[in-house]
């Protein structure tokens, strides 16, 4: 079966009635995506390290064909049986137009090839997916991890105060030896560029990371929302083309 020229992505935000630990429960991956990540949102313990537990989980799938992404979107409850436990859910279909960097989402590190981007940047609400990872999680790496996740949490909080940021979440990876990710939704590219690359918390963290002291690899993906449904504290893209 022929693949499309670029990948398609679905996003899935699920809020449960109570916290669920990624160390105690495993969610079976759906069959349609060629890559699937489903992680708890980032919550830190007293030592500044991820707890790997939350009542809000976020997932994304990567697809070779538009038909598979649309089927996942239209039949989410059938594809993800645990959705029946949700008290709130939101999902979207995306077209990625930029992907760069190194990331381990499939069980090994891929360099610039994890997501096949479209050559057409399209128009509409912007989604940015970023990641950062480590070559090992031995005890000597714990201080680095603690510094990074605290920095990521600060960036997420900062984005919440930025004009044009619609929603934001960072997830805790590493519980399954693969990288987590951060997802931010923006009204437009200008708002994202101002928040991410102008003076502020994100730019400060980027400057701190240039010497390699915070992480061993990172990636970013930019995509457009094609369609969405459900609630993420309301409809995040209501009224946007």
N, C-alpha and C positions, 0 to 999 in steps of 0.2 A: 504494500500500500504506500503510495507516494506521499512524502512529507511536504508540508508547505515550505516556502523559502525562508521563513522565519518562525521562531517559536511563538507560542501563545502561553499566557499565564493566567491562572485563576488565583484569587485571594480569598481566604476564608477566616473571618473572625468569629470566634465562638465564646460566649460567656456562659459558664456553668453556674449552678446554684451554690456550689461550694468549691473550695480549692481542691485541685487534683495534682498529685506529685508525679513528675515524669520518671522518678526513680521507683515508683510503686505501680504505675499503670502504663501499659503499652497500647497505643491506638494503631490498629492495622491500617497500612497504607492502601489507598484506592488503586485500582488497576489501570486507569486511563492515563495518568501522567507518567512521563519517563523519569521525572524527578519529583519527590514529594517531601516537604518539610512541615512538621506540625509540632510547635514548641510552646511552652508556657511563657507568658509575658515575664519580663525581667523583674524579679523581686530580690532584694538583697538582705542577707542576714546581718547579725551584729558585727561580723568580721568584714563586711563589705563584699561578700561573695554570693553568687546566685544560689537561691534556695531550690530552684527547679520545680517550684510549685506555685500555682496561681489559679484563680477562678476564671481567668481569661486566657485563652490560647489562640494562637494565630498560625495559619497554615498557608502554604502556596504550592501550586502544582505547575509544572512546565510540560508543554504538549507539543508534539510534532505537527499536529493537525488542528485546524480551527474547529472541525466537527467534534473532536474529543473534548476540547475546552468548553464548547457550547453545551455538550451533553453533560459534562460535569456541573456546569452552572445551572442547567435546567432541572437536573435530577440529583441535586446535592444530597437530599435526605436519603436517597437510595444508595448513593456512592459512599456516603459517610454516615453509617448507622448511628454513631454516637451523637449526631445532631439532634436526635430525639431527646437528649438530656439537656439541651441548651435552653437558657431563659432569654437569650438574645443572640441573633446571628446576622452576619453581613457577608456578602460575597460579591466578587467583581470579576470581569474578564478584561485582560490587559493585552496590549500589543507593545512589546519592548522595542525601543529604538536605539538604545545604547547599552552596552555591557562591556566592562573592563575589569581586569584584576584577577586575582587568584582566590579560589574558594573551594571548600570541601563540603558539598551538599549531597554528593552521590556515593561517598565512601572513599574517595581519593581526591587529591587536589587537582583542579582543572585551572588552566591559565588562559583566561580570555575566551573559553569555549563552553562554559556552563550554560549560557543562554545565547541563542542565535538571534541577533537583533534584526529588525526591519530597517531598510534603507530610507524609509519614509517616516519622518518624525511625527506626522499627524498633528492634530490640534486637540485641545481639550484638557481636562484636569490631569495633573501630573502625579505619578507615583514614583517614588525613589526607594529602591531596596538596596541596603548596604550590608556588608558583612565584614567581620574581622575574625581571625583564627590563629591558632598556635600549632607548632610542630609537635609539641608534647605538653602534657599537663602534670608533670612531675612536681613534687613539693617546691622545688626552687623556682617554679614558674608562678606560684600562687600570688606573690606580690604584684607581678605584671598584670595578671588577670584582674586582681582587685582594683588596680589603678584604672584599667581600661573600662571595666563595667561601671565604675563610679563616674568616669568621664562620659560614658554613653548615657547614663541616667541624667546627668547634668544637661547634656545636649537635648535629650527628649524634653526635659522640663523647659529649657530655653526656647525650643521650637513652639511650645505651647503658648508663648507670649508673643510670637511673631505674626505680623499681619500676613494673611494669605495662607497660613498653615491650617489645614482642615482637620486632620487627625494625625496621630503619631503613636507608635508602639515599638518597643524593643523586646526581643525574645531572648531566652536563655538557651544557648546551644551547649554542646559539650557533654550532655548527659548520655548521648549515643555516639560520641566520638566524631560528630560532624558539627559544622559551624552553625551558629544561630544567625539572626538577621534583624535588621531594623527596617520598618516600613513607615514612610511619611507620605501624606497626601497633601497636595498643594493646589491652590486656585489656578496658578499658572507658573511658567518657568521663571518669570521675573521675581516673584515672591520667593521661590526656592533659592535662586542665585543670591539674592540679597541676604537671606538668613544664613545660608551655608558658607558663603565666601566673603561676605562683608564682616565688619568687626563684630565679634560676639563669641559665644561659647564654642560653637562648632569649629570656627577658624582657629581658635586657641588650641583645641584638641588636635586638629590637623597639624599645626606647627609643632606640637609636643611629640607627635608620632613620627616625624620625619627621620629621626635617628634610629628607628627600629626598636625602641625600648618598650613600646606598648603592645605590639603584636607582630606576628611573623608574616601575615598575609592579609589582604583586604580586597574587596570588590565593591563595585556599585553598578546598579542597573536602573535605567530610566524607562518609564513606560507610560502609555496613555490608557485611561479607562474607556473601554468600549461600551460596557453596560454594567449595572450593579443593581443589587436588590437587598432588602432587609434593613436592619438598623444597627448602626455603630454609634450609640448615643444619639440617635436620630439619623437622618439621611445626610452623609457628609458631602455629597455632591449635588444636593437639591438646588435647582435653578442654574446650574452650570452646564454649558454646552459640551 
